[in-house]
Amino acid sequence: MLIESPSLHAALDYAIEKHEGQKRKDGSPYVNHPIRVCTNVNKFMTDFLAEAKGSISNPDSLMESSMISALLHDTIEDTDATKDDIMRLFGKDVCSMVMDLTSDESLIEKLGKGEYLLQKLSSMPRISRIIKLCDRLDNVCDMASASDAFKTRYSTETRFITTGLLRRIKDKTLSLSRTELSIIDKIENEIKIYF
Ligand SMILES: Nc1nc2c(ncn2[C@@H]2O[C@H](COP(=O)(O)OP(=O)(O)O)[C@@H](OP(=O)(O)OP(=O)(O)O)[C@H]2O)c(=O)[nH]1
């Protein structure tokens, strides 16, 4: 049914247009990354909706907006797209999620990227957090052609974030769904070869 969603198709076209010419580290089109994140969001949101056992009032709409936000998650950060553009074209729910997924460079400079992302992931709405974890999962799965220095730095930063999240759960300052925990588990499995 979602395959027929005009908004999802519009978001795919928009992401392709905005990321045109941008490349991943292996030279592949950058837009392949948000498309993979969108596919993973579809899979993990299916798990999350099953876990929520009917307590979500409009699951189809939530699935659609989370997949659209995954497709658009890097547009404000890495292209000339603006918050106003996303609001006008895709509405306030998507805009709010894309803003959750957009990093604040001045805060990164102040806190360091690991601490910034740990704080952000700890406080963001659950659906945005599922998308951000899917983003991290794709990035740690896509390091084959990156330098050894990048692999070490990115894995160390990722482990700082995942252990920080798990510590907060233990301290009872954060509560994560089983779906979020399973994404964290996959991320940790992926980076363990670097330690
Ligand atoms: N693993 C990987 N990453 C690539 C590749 N090409 C581009 N990237 C991007 O690089 C960023 C991570 O590299 P950093 O060096 O930490 O980020 P920075 O460029 O923003 O400083 C990620 O974006 P980000 O939005 O900053 O994500 P996040 O680190 O905030 O989660 C990721 O999407 C690639 O081939 N492999």
The ligand as an ORCA input file, in Angstrom:
! r2SCAN-3c Opt
* xyz 0 1
  N      30.165      5.273      6.979
  C      30.143      6.103      5.928
  N      29.758      7.392      6.135
  C      29.731      8.205      5.058
  C      30.082      7.752      3.774
  N      29.959      8.797      2.918
  C      29.533      9.847      3.626
  N      29.379      9.501      4.933
  C      28.879     10.396      5.985
  O      29.947     10.764      6.856
  C      29.374     11.121      8.109
  C      30.238     10.604      9.196
  O      31.482     11.134      9.058
  P      32.020     12.207     10.068
  O      33.384     12.554      9.627
  O      31.825     11.717     11.474
  O      30.977     13.367      9.859
  P      31.211     14.834      9.379
  O      31.754     14.691      7.984
  O      29.836     15.418      9.456
  O      32.200     15.387     10.372
  C      27.985     10.524      8.204
  O      27.013     11.541      8.139
  P      26.309     12.157      9.372
  O      25.058     12.772      8.897
  O      27.323     13.026     10.042
  O      25.886     10.944     10.331
  P      26.195     10.830     11.846
  O      27.662     10.539     11.928
  O      25.805     12.146     12.433
  O      25.354      9.721     12.387
  C      27.876      9.723      6.901
  O      26.563      9.752      6.328
  C      30.477      6.392      3.603
  O      30.791      5.914      2.514
  N      30.488      5.612      4.707
*
